[in-house]
């Protein structure tokens, strides 16, 4: 029987598998799943814990692959959807984590924001640090912050909303969200950095991840579908 092209977890729609090889597996992470330490069990929406449980239960999607281990190698915010890479062994976790840390991963996001863009293309290099006044929030801090760089490009407008391509060179927490907010372009639905935009979901999606396979040196490009995301916010490309 063929291996299913999705991960099936209790209480949610099947999670599509976008790419797989001997070392890694990439999924299209839905909104609402957190990537927090597995030991923190205050939420049933802990994706790593749910996957561990499913592998331990020998669910078919994992059993058909002979999976005994699957661990994320980078993070997406809970309300950010899109390409999320997992490694199939502790060695692969270490190898791919180093690639993210050394900026060997080419990442592309789509963001829906409101405001006036400074230019059609621009780069933000504001340094970022945790905000001591609010747990979980990041702020611009020129003195104590860590270096951060995001390249932006305006793709389309729809009424007051803007469709922006974001390519983070670094991988700081909430980097795209903070850099856009600081440019006067808060992401639609961003309750943490926005200005109260009703019940809209967060307009941020990881749509592409590209890199050289560290073992085979083959070029890998993983893409997540964009049609539903664009339609949700009124854009048609």
Residue, then its C-alpha position, 0 to 999 in steps of 0.5 A: x500500500x502506498x504511503x499517504x501524502x499527509x499526516x493524520x492527527x486527532x482533531x484536525x484536518x490531514x496535514x499535507x506532506x509537501x516534500x520528503x526524502x531519506x533525511x527530511x519531511x516537509x509539511x504544510x503547517x496549518x494555523x493554530x499549531x504551536x512549536x513549543x518544547x514537548x515538555x510543555x503540555x498546556x495545549x493540545x495544539x503542540x505539533x511536535x508532541x502530537x507527532x511524537x504521540x502519533x509515531x508512538x501509536x504506530x499510526x499508518x502515515x508513520x508506520x508506512x514510512x518506518x518512522x521512529x523519529x521526526x523533529x522540527x528543525x526551524x519554527x513557524x509562529x502558531x498562527x503562521x501557516x506554510x512550509x515547515x521542515x522536519x528531520x528524520x534523525x537526530x543527525x539530520x536535525x543537527x545538520x539542517x539546524x546548522x544550515x538554518x543558523x548559517x543562512x544556507x536556507x532561502x526562505x520566502x513568505x507572503x504577508x498581507x499588510x496595511x499601510x503605505x510602502x516606502x518603496x516597491x522593494x526595500x530591506x529592513x535591518x533593524x536589530x531585534x530583542x525580547x521586550x522585557x515589558x511583555x513576555x513573548x513580544x519582540x522589539x527593535x533594540x539598536x543597542x542590545x538587539x541581534x542583527x536581523x535582515x528582511x528583504x521586502x517586495x510589493x506584489x499587489x494591492x487590494x483596497x487598503x491591503x498590500x500583498x508583500x513578499x518577504x525574504x528573511x535573511x536571518x531567522x529571528x523570532x517574529x522578524x517579519x512581523x516586527x520589521x513590517x510593523x516598524x515600517x508602518x505596515x502591520x500584518x493583517x490579523x496580527x494582534x501582537x504588533x498590529x492595531x486591532x484588525x477584528x477577527x481576521x487570521x494572521x496574514x502570513x504564510x511560508x510559501x517557499x524553502x530552497x537549499x542544497x541537500x547537504x548529503x547529495x548536493x542536489x537542489x531542493x525547492x519546496x513550495x506551499x500552495x498559495x491559492x487559498x491564502x490569497x483568496x482568503x484575503x481577496x487577492x487573485x494572482 
